Amino acid sequence: MLSGSSARGRHHAHGPFRAILIFCLLVLLIATISRIGFGFWQADRVAAVNGWPHLLLQGLRVDIATLCWLWGIAALGTALFSGDHFIGRLWQPILRVWLTLGLWVILFLEVSTPAFIEEYGIRPNRLYVEYLIYPKEVISMLWAGRKLELIFSVILTIATLWGGWVLSGKLTSNLRFPRWYWRPVLAVLVVVVTFMGARSTLGHRPLNPAMVAFADDPLVNSLVTNSSYSLVFAIKQMGDEEDASKVYGELDNAEIIATIRQQSGRLESAFTSTDIPSLSFNQASYVGKPKNLVILLQESLGARFVGSLGGLPLTPNIDSLSQEGWYFDNLYATGTRSVRGIEAVTTGFTPTPARSVVKLGKSQTGFFSIAELLKNHGYTTQFIYGGESHFDNMRSFFLGNGFSDIIDQKDYQSPAFVGSWGVSDEDLMRKANSEFERLHSEGKPFFSLVFSSTNHDPFEFPDDRIDLYEQPKQTRNNAAKYADYAIGEFFKLAKNADYWKDTIFIVVADHDSRVGGADLVPVSRFRIPGLILGDNVAPKRDHRIVSQIDLPPTLLSLIGISDSYPMLGRDLTKVSDDWPGRALMQYDKNFALMEGKDVVILQPEKPAQGFQYNEKTEQLTHYAPAAKMLEKKALSWALWGSLAYQQELYRLPK
C-alpha cells in the first residue's frame, strides 16, 4: 500500500531512506575530494611517510563513522516515524533541517580547514571553538585581513543551506513507506549498522584519531580524519581534559611528586608543606630594597623573526638591547597560544594537554601567580593591554589571582592607532611608561604585565613608523618589525625615567606564530626570544636550554623577593653555566621534554618515543635511549599539572 501516492505515480515512489543515503554519498564525495586535495597540497609530507594508502582507506573509515554519528539517529527516526500521518508529516521538515545543516557543517569546516592548517599546522581542533566565543574580535580580524574568505564563507553558507533544503525537499517527496510490521526490523537494523559504523572496530575502544594515526607528522595524521570528526572529538575531550592520565597513562601520585621535586633542582629540605607538595622556600640572589618588575609579553614573536637569534632581520632594537642585558639563546615556550604563555610567565605552571589554567574553572581564584605573591609584599599589580581584557578570559583570571589593576582599550585617551585587536603597540608602551612614572612618583613598588597585540593577524599598525621589510604592508614580518619598533621606543622612555634604576624588565614572547612542522613536536617553532634588562643586570649571553617556567622564579630572585611558592622552574641565577637545561613543550595533545639534546615525546594512547634534536638542521631523529631515560620524568611533568589543578595544590598557604 502506497499511502498518499496516486496510482499513476507508484512506479516513481522511493523508500524513506533515499534522502539520507544520497546526502551520505554527497558527504563522502566532499570529504574524499577535500582529503585528496589536502594530500596534494602537502604532497611532500604525505609522500615522506608513504601516507596515501592511509589517507584514502583509513580516511574512508573515519568518514563512514562520521556519517553514522551525524545521521544515524535521523535514520532511526525515519524508520520509526516516516509515513503519511501526523507524526510523519512533522518528521519530514525535521529530517530536512537535519540533513541540510549536517551538509553545511561538513562542507564549511572542510573549506575553512586550509586557513586553520596554515596557522596551527593541523586540522581544526578545540581552538576553532574557543575563538568563536569572541565574535567581535574574530569578525573584525577576518574583515580587516581576510575579506574575500569572509565573503566567500557567507556565500557558501547561503548556497549550501538553500541547495540542501531544495534537494532534501525533492528527496523526501513521493515516498513509499514501510508497513508497520517492518518498522521494528528496520529500526534494529539501523541501530546495529549505526553502532558498528560509529565504533568502526570490534576492539575495546571505539575509533579515535590515535587509532588511525600512523606517522610522526601530526599534520598528515590529522589529514586522515575529516575536520568535522576532528573538531567534535576535540570538543568531547574538553569535558575530561583536565586529567592527563587519561591521555598519557598513570603514575603513582607519590612518584610524580618525588620526581618533579627532584627535577626542580631544589633540595628536599626546601619543600615546606605536605598539603602543597611543590611549595618550597626560595632565597633571592639580590639582597637590597626589592625592585619593580615589568614583563613585556610579545605576541607571536618567535626566534625566527629575531635577527640576533639567527632569524630574519626584523628586530634591530631587540638585537641592540641584547648587548645590554641577560639574553637567552635557547628559551622555549611551553605552548602555542597566548594563554599558555601567560600561564607560564605569571604562574610558572607546567603545561598539560588541557586548556591553559587561564581558562579553566578551578583556577579562577586561589591559584598561585607571582602577582598574588608580590601583592602580599606590598606591590601594586597591573595588567596593561591594548585590546579588550575579557578576551581569552584574561580579565577574570587576573582579577581572581592577585592583579589589582586592569588597563585595557577603554582606558586609552586619543590613541595614535586602533586596529582589530585594539590600540597599537606604541600606544600600549606609552601608556605603560606613564603608569610606571605615576606609581614611582607615589612611592609604590609595582609589578606589571604588559601584553602586546599588534603582531597578530590581520597585522595592522600605523604608517611611517618603520621601513617595510616587504610588500604589501599588512604582513606578519612587517608587524613583527613594528612590534620591535615599539619596544625600542619604550626603552628610550624608560631609560630616561626615574623608575629605571629600580626596575627589572623582561622582553619575552608568549609563543611563535604558525607553529607547525613534520615532527611530532616541532621543537624549533617553540624557540622564542627572552631578554632581561635592568640597571644592575650584567650583559650575558645564555646558551643553556631554558623553559618559560624558569622565568618567574628567576625574576623574583633578581628583584629581591625571598619567599615560599609552588613554582618548580629553576632560579637561573643559581644554576651553573654547564647545566644543559630543560624545556617542556605542549603541542596539541603531544607533550615533549627536552634535556640537552635528548627529547622524549608523549602521545595519546601510544608509547613514548625518544629523539635527539639537532639545532642546526632543526630536526628530530629517533634515538631510543632518550625515551628510556626521560619517559618517567616527562610523564611526571605532564601528570603533575593535572594533579595539581584537580586537587587544588597549586596555591599559597591559606
C-alpha positions in Angstrom: 0.0 0.0 0.0 1.4 3.4 -1.0 -0.4 5.9 1.1 -0.6 9.4 -0.4 0.5 8.4 -3.9 -1.5 8.2 -7.0 -1.7 5.0 -8.9 -0.1 6.7 -11.9 2.9 7.8 -9.8 3.5 4.5 -8.0 6.5 3.4 -10.1 8.2 6.7 -9.3 7.9 6.2 -5.5 11.1 5.8 -3.4 12.0 4.4 0.0 12.1 6.7 3.0 15.9 6.4 3.4 16.6 7.8 -0.1 17.4 11.3 1.2 19.7 10.1 3.9 21.6 7.8 1.5 22.1 10.5 -1.1 23.2 13.1 1.5 25.6 10.5 2.8 27.1 10.0 -0.7 27.4 13.7 -1.0 29.4 14.0 2.2 31.6 11.1 1.3 32.3 12.8 -2.0 33.1 16.1 -0.3 35.3 14.6 2.3 37.2 12.4 -0.2 37.8 15.3 -2.6 38.9 17.5 0.2 41.3 14.9 1.7 42.8 14.3 -1.7 43.2 18.0 -2.3 44.9 18.5 1.1 47.1 15.5 0.3 48.3 17.1 -3.0 48.8 20.4 -1.2 51.0 18.7 1.3 52.3 16.1 -1.1 55.9 16.2 0.1 55.0 15.4 3.6 52.4 12.8 2.7 55.0 11.0 0.4 57.7 11.2 3.1 55.7 8.9 5.3 54.1 6.8 2.4 50.8 8.2 3.5 48.5 7.9 0.6 47.1 4.4 1.4 46.3 5.6 4.9 44.8 8.8 3.8 42.4 7.1 1.4 41.5 3.9 3.2 41.5 5.0 6.8 40.0 8.3 5.7 37.0 6.5 4.3 36.7 4.6 7.6 36.6 7.9 9.5 34.1 9.4 7.1 31.7 6.4 7.5 32.0 6.7 11.3 31.3 10.4 11.0 28.1 9.8 8.9 26.9 7.3 11.5 27.3 9.8 14.3 25.8 12.6 12.1 22.7 10.9 10.7 22.4 7.6 12.5 19.6 8.9 14.8 18.0 10.6 11.8 17.9 7.2 10.1 16.3 5.6 13.2 13.7 8.4 13.4 12.9 7.8 9.7 12.4 4.1 10.3 10.1 4.7 13.2 8.2 7.9 12.2 8.0 8.3 8.4 4.6 7.9 6.9 1.6 9.7 5.5 0.2 10.6 9.0 0.6 13.5 11.5 3.9 12.3 13.0 5.3 11.5 9.6 4.4 15.0 8.3 6.0 16.5 11.4 9.1 14.4 10.9 9.7 15.4 7.3 10.8 19.0 7.9 12.8 17.9 11.0 14.7 15.5 8.7 15.2 18.1 6.0 16.7 20.6 8.5 18.9 17.9 9.9 20.2 16.9 6.5 20.7 20.5 5.4 22.6 21.6 8.5 24.7 18.5 8.5 25.8 19.0 4.9 26.6 22.7 5.6 28.7 21.9 8.7 30.7 19.3 6.8 31.3 21.5 3.8 32.0 24.7 5.8 34.6 23.0 8.0 36.4 21.5 5.1 36.5 24.8 3.3 37.8 26.6 6.3 40.5 24.0 7.1 43.3 25.3 4.9 43.5 28.6 6.8 43.5 26.7 10.1 46.3 24.4 8.9 48.3 27.4 7.8 48.0 28.9 11.3 48.2 25.8 13.6 49.6 23.0 11.5 46.7 20.5 11.9 43.0 20.2 11.2 40.5 22.2 13.3 40.6 21.3 17.0 39.3 22.9 20.1 41.0 26.2 19.3 38.4 26.6 16.4 35.7 26.6 19.0 37.5 28.8 21.6 37.8 31.6 19.1 34.1 31.5 18.3 33.5 32.7 21.9 34.8 36.1 20.9 32.8 37.0 17.7 33.7 40.7 17.8 37.4 40.2 17.7 37.3 37.3 15.3 34.9 39.0 12.8 36.8 42.3 12.9 40.1 40.4 12.4 38.6 38.5 9.4 37.1 41.6 7.9 40.3 43.5 8.2 42.6 40.8 6.8 40.5 38.2 5.1 37.6 39.9 3.4 37.5 37.6 0.4 37.4 34.5 2.7 34.7 36.0 4.9 32.5 37.0 1.9 33.1 33.5 0.3 32.1 31.8 3.6 28.8 33.8 3.7 28.0 33.0 0.0 28.9 29.3 0.6 26.7 29.2 3.7 23.7 30.7 1.8 24.2 28.5 -1.2 24.6 25.3 0.8 21.6 25.9 3.1 19.4 26.8 0.1 20.7 23.9 -2.1 20.4 21.4 0.8 16.9 22.5 1.6 15.7 22.2 -2.0 17.4 18.9 -2.5 16.1 17.4 0.7 12.6 18.5 -0.3 12.8 16.7 -3.6 14.2 13.6 -2.0 11.6 13.4 0.8 8.6 13.7 -1.6 6.7 10.9 -3.3 7.9 8.3 -0.8 6.9 4.7 -0.3 6.6 3.9 3.4 7.2 0.5 5.0 4.3 -1.4 6.6 4.1 -1.2 10.4 5.4 -4.7 11.0 8.6 -4.0 9.1 9.4 -0.9 11.2 10.9 -2.7 14.3 13.1 -4.8 12.0 14.3 -1.7 10.1 14.9 0.1 13.4 17.0 -2.7 14.8 19.0 -2.9 11.6 19.6 0.9 11.6 20.8 0.7 15.3 23.2 -2.2 14.5 24.6 -0.5 11.4 24.9 2.9 13.1 26.6 1.4 16.3 29.1 -0.7 14.3 29.8 2.1 11.8 30.3 4.7 14.5 32.6 2.4 16.6 34.4 1.2 13.4 36.1 -1.6 15.4 35.4 -4.7 17.5 38.0 -3.7 19.9 37.6 -2.3 23.5 37.9 1.3 22.4 35.9 2.9 19.6 37.5 4.7 16.7 39.5 7.8 17.7 42.3 9.9 16.0 45.0 7.9 17.7 43.8 4.7 16.2 44.3 5.9 12.6 47.5 7.8 13.3 50.4 6.2 11.6 53.2 8.7 11.2 55.5 11.1 13.2 53.9 14.0 11.3 50.9 15.5 13.2 49.5 17.2 10.1 49.5 14.0 7.9 47.9 12.1 10.8 45.2 14.8 11.0 44.5 14.7 7.3 43.3 11.1 7.7 40.3 12.3 9.7 37.9 14.9 8.4 37.5 18.3 10.0 34.1 17.6 11.5 35.3 14.5 13.2 38.5 16.2 14.4 36.5 19.2 15.8 33.8 17.2 17.5 36.3 14.7 19.0 38.3 17.7 20.4 35.2 19.2 21.9 34.2 15.9 23.5 37.7 15.7 25.1 37.3 19.1 26.7 34.9 17.6 29.2 37.6 15.4 30.8 40.7 17.1 29.5 42.0 18.1 33.0 43.1 14.5 33.6 46.4 13.9 31.7 46.5 10.3 33.0 43.6 9.6 30.6 45.9 10.8 27.7 49.4 9.5 28.6 48.9 6.8 31.3 49.0 6.6 35.0 51.8 7.0 37.6 51.5 6.9 41.4 51.0 10.3 42.9 53.9 9.9 45.4 56.2 9.0 42.5 55.0 12.1 40.5 55.7 14.4 43.4 59.1 12.9 44.2 60.2 13.2 40.6 59.1 16.7 40.0 60.7 17.8 43.3 63.9 16.3 42.2 63.7 17.7 38.8 63.1 21.2 40.2 66.7 21.2 41.3 65.8 22.2 44.9 67.0 20.3 48.0 64.3 18.2 49.6 64.7 20.3 52.8 63.5 23.3 50.8 60.0 21.9 50.5 58.0 23.1 53.4 54.5 21.7 53.1 52.7 18.3 52.9 49.4 19.9 51.8 51.1 21.8 48.9 53.7 19.3 47.6 55.6 21.8 45.4 55.7 24.6 47.9 59.4 25.5 48.7 61.2 28.4 50.2 63.5 30.3 47.8 66.1 32.7 48.8 66.6 35.6 46.3 70.0 36.3 44.8 69.6 40.0 45.0 69.7 41.5 48.5 68.5 45.0 49.0 65.4 47.1 48.5 63.0 45.0 46.4 62.8 46.2 42.8 59.8 46.7 40.5 59.1 44.1 37.9 57.9 44.6 34.3 57.1 41.8 31.9 56.8 42.9 28.3 55.0 39.9 26.8 55.2 40.0 23.0 52.6 38.4 20.8 53.7 35.7 18.4 57.4 36.8 18.3 59.2 33.5 17.6 63.0 33.3 17.3 62.7 33.0 13.5 61.8 36.7 13.4 64.7 37.8 15.6 68.0 38.6 13.8 70.2 38.1 16.8 68.8 34.6 17.2 69.5 33.6 13.6 66.1 34.7 12.3 65.0 37.4 9.9 66.5 40.9 10.3 63.3 42.3 11.8 64.3 43.2 15.3 67.1 45.9 15.3 66.0 47.2 18.7 65.9 43.8 20.5 69.2 42.9 18.8 70.8 46.2 20.1 69.3 45.8 23.6 70.5 42.2 23.8 74.1 43.6 24.2 72.9 45.3 27.4 71.2 42.6 29.3 70.8 38.8 30.0 69.9 37.3 26.7 68.7 33.7 26.2 69.8 31.8 23.1 67.7 28.8 23.8 64.5 29.8 25.5 61.5 27.7 24.7 57.8 28.4 25.0 55.5 25.9 26.8 52.8 26.1 24.1 51.3 27.7 21.0 48.7 30.0 22.5 48.9 33.3 24.3 47.1 31.9 27.4 49.7 29.2 27.6 52.5 31.8 27.6 50.6 33.9 30.2 50.2 30.8 32.3 54.0 30.1 32.2 55.4 33.6 32.8 52.9 34.7 35.5 52.3 31.4 37.4 55.2 29.1 36.4 52.6 26.3 35.9 53.7 23.4 33.8 51.8 22.7 30.5 49.2 20.0 30.2 47.0 18.6 27.4 44.1 20.6 29.0 43.4 24.2 28.2 45.6 26.8 30.0 44.6 27.4 33.6 43.7 31.0 32.5 40.5 29.4 31.1 39.8 26.5 33.5 37.2 26.8 36.2 39.1 25.7 39.4 41.9 28.2 38.7 39.8 31.4 38.6 40.5 32.2 42.2 43.1 30.9 44.7 45.5 29.8 42.0 49.1 30.9 42.5 50.5 33.8 40.5 53.5 36.0 41.0 51.0 38.9 41.1 49.5 37.4 44.3 52.9 36.8 45.9 54.0 40.4 45.1 50.7 41.8 46.2 51.4 40.2 49.6 54.7 42.1 49.6 53.0 45.4 49.1 53.3 45.7 45.3 50.7 47.3 43.1 50.0 44.7 40.4 48.8 45.5 36.9 47.8 44.0 33.6 48.2 46.5 30.8 46.7 45.6 27.4 45.7 47.4 24.2 42.7 45.3 23.5 39.7 44.1 25.5 40.9 42.3 28.6 38.0 39.8 28.6 39.5 38.1 25.6 40.6 34.5 26.4 39.2 35.0 30.0 42.3 37.0 30.9 40.4 39.7 33.0 38.6 37.1 35.2 41.7 35.1 35.8 43.9 38.1 36.6 41.5 39.8 39.0 40.9 36.5 40.8 44.6 35.8 41.2 46.4 38.8 42.5 46.2 41.5 39.8 44.7 44.7 41.4 44.6 46.9 38.3 43.4 46.1 34.7 44.1 48.6 32.0 42.6 47.8 28.6 41.4 49.6 25.4 38.7 51.7 27.1 41.4 53.4 29.2 43.3 55.0 26.3 42.7 58.6 25.6 43.2 59.6 21.9 45.3 56.6 20.8 47.6 57.1 17.7 46.1 54.0 16.0 43.3 51.5 16.7 43.1 48.1 14.8 41.1 45.0 15.1 42.8 43.9 18.3 42.9 47.3 20.0 45.3 50.2 20.2 48.8 49.9 18.6 51.8 48.7 20.5 53.3 52.2 20.6 50.1 53.4 22.4 50.5 50.4 24.8 54.1 51.3 25.5 53.4 54.9 26.1 50.6 54.1 28.5 52.8 51.6 30.4 55.5 54.2 30.7 53.1 56.8 32.1 51.7 54.2 34.6 55.2 53.4 35.8 56.1 57.0 36.2 52.9 57.6 38.2 53.4 54.6 40.5 57.1 55.5 41.1 56.1 59.1 42.0 53.7 57.7 44.5 56.5 55.6 46.1 54.7 52.3 45.3 56.6 49.2 44.2 54.9 47.7 41.2 54.6 44.6 39.1 53.2 45.0 35.6 52.4 42.5 32.8 52.3 44.4 29.5 50.9 42.4 26.7 51.2 43.5 23.1 48.8 42.6 20.3 49.9 44.3 17.0 51.8 41.2 15.8 48.6 39.3 15.2 46.5 38.7 12.1 45.4 41.0 10.3 48.7 42.8 11.2 47.5 46.4 11.4 49.9 49.1 12.5 50.4 52.9 11.9 52.0 54.2 8.7 55.5 55.7 8.5 56.9 54.1 11.6 59.3 51.5 10.0 60.9 50.8 6.7 58.7 47.9 5.5 60.5 44.6 5.1 58.2 43.6 2.3 55.1 44.5 0.4 52.2 44.6 1.0 52.2 46.4 4.3 50.0 44.1 6.4 52.2 41.0 6.7 53.5 39.0 9.6 57.1 40.1 9.0 56.2 43.8 8.9 54.1 43.5 12.0 57.0 41.8 13.8 59.3 44.7 12.8 56.7 47.2 14.0 56.5 45.4 17.4 60.2 45.7 17.7 60.0 49.4 16.9 57.5 49.9 19.8 59.9 48.1 22.2 62.7 50.4 21.1 60.5 53.4 21.7 59.6 52.2 25.2 63.1 51.7 26.3 64.1 55.2 25.1 61.5 56.5 27.5 62.2 54.0 30.3 66.0 54.7 30.4 65.3 58.3 31.0 62.7 57.8 33.6 63.2 57.8 37.4 61.9 54.2 37.7 64.6 52.8 35.5 67.2 52.2 38.2 64.6 50.5 40.5 63.1 48.1 37.9 63.9 44.8 36.3 62.4 44.3 32.8 62.0 41.2 30.7 61.1 41.2 27.0 59.7 37.7 26.2 57.4 36.2 23.6 54.3 34.3 24.5 54.8 31.8 21.6 55.9 31.6 18.0 53.4 32.2 15.2 52.1 29.4 12.9 53.6 26.6 14.9 53.8 23.5 12.7 56.1 21.0 11.1 56.6 17.4 10.2 57.8 16.4 13.7 55.5 15.1 16.5 56.6 18.3 18.3 58.2 21.0 16.0 60.8 22.0 18.6 62.3 24.8 16.6 58.9 26.6 16.5 58.9 26.8 20.3 62.1 28.8 20.4 61.4 32.4 21.5 63.4 35.5 22.5 64.0 36.4 26.1 65.9 39.4 27.4 66.2 40.6 31.0 67.3 44.2 31.4 67.9 46.5 34.3 70.2 49.0 35.9 72.3 46.3 37.6 71.8 43.4 35.2 75.2 42.4 33.7 75.3 41.7 30.0 75.3 38.0 29.4 74.5 35.6 26.5 73.0 32.4 28.0 73.3 29.3 25.9 71.5 26.9 28.2 68.2 25.4 27.3 65.6 27.3 29.3 61.8 26.9 29.6 59.3 29.7 30.1 58.5 28.2 33.6 62.1 29.1 34.7 61.5 32.8 34.1 59.2 33.8 37.1 61.5 32.2 39.8 64.5 33.9 38.2 62.7 37.3 38.1 61.6 37.0 41.7 65.2 36.3 42.6 66.5 39.3 40.6 64.1 41.7 42.2 64.9 40.5 45.7 61.8 38.6 46.8 62.6 35.7 49.1 59.6 33.6 49.9 57.8 30.3 49.6 55.9 29.5 46.4 54.8 26.4 44.5 56.7 27.1 41.2 59.0 24.3 40.0 61.0 26.3 37.5 64.7 26.9 38.1 66.1 30.1 39.5 68.7 30.6 36.8 70.7 32.9 38.9 71.7 29.9 40.9 72.2 27.3 38.2 75.7 26.6 36.9 76.5 27.6 33.4 77.3 24.0 32.5 73.7 22.8 33.3 72.5 21.5 29.9 69.0 22.8 30.6 65.5 21.5 30.2 62.3 22.6 28.4 58.7 21.5 28.4 56.5 21.8 25.3 52.9 21.1 24.7 51.8 20.7 21.1 48.1 20.0 20.9 47.9 16.6 22.6 51.7 15.8 22.3 54.0 16.6 25.2 57.8 16.9 24.9 60.5 17.0 27.5 63.9 18.2 26.2 67.1 17.8 28.3 70.2 18.9 26.5 69.8 17.3 23.0 67.6 14.4 24.2 63.9 14.7 23.6 61.1 12.3 24.7 57.6 12.8 23.3 54.4 11.5 24.9 51.3 10.9 22.7 47.8 9.9 23.5 47.5 6.1 23.8 50.9 5.4 22.3 54.3 4.5 23.8 56.8 7.3 24.4 59.3 8.0 21.6 62.9 9.2 22.1 64.7 11.6 19.8 67.8 13.8 19.5 67.4 17.4 18.5 69.8 19.0 16.0 69.8 22.7 16.5 71.4 23.4 13.1 69.0 21.3 11.0 66.1 21.9 13.4 65.1 18.3 13.1 64.4 15.4 15.4 66.0 12.0 14.8 64.9 8.8 16.5 67.0 7.9 19.5 65.5 5.1 21.6 67.7 5.6 24.7 66.2 9.0 25.2 62.8 7.5 25.7 64.1 5.1 28.4 66.0 7.8 30.2 63.3 10.6 30.1 59.9 8.9 29.9 59.3 8.8 33.7 60.4 12.4 34.0 58.2 13.5 31.1 55.2 11.6 32.4 55.7 13.1 35.9 55.9 16.6 34.5 52.8 16.0 32.3 50.7 14.4 35.1 51.8 16.9 37.8 49.8 19.8 36.2 46.6 17.7 36.1 47.1 16.5 39.7 47.9 20.0 41.0 44.9 21.5 39.2 42.3 18.8 40.1 43.3 18.7 43.8 43.9 22.5 44.0 47.5 22.0 45.1 49.0 25.0 43.2 48.5 27.8 45.7 50.0 29.7 48.6 49.1 28.5 52.1 45.8 29.8 53.3 
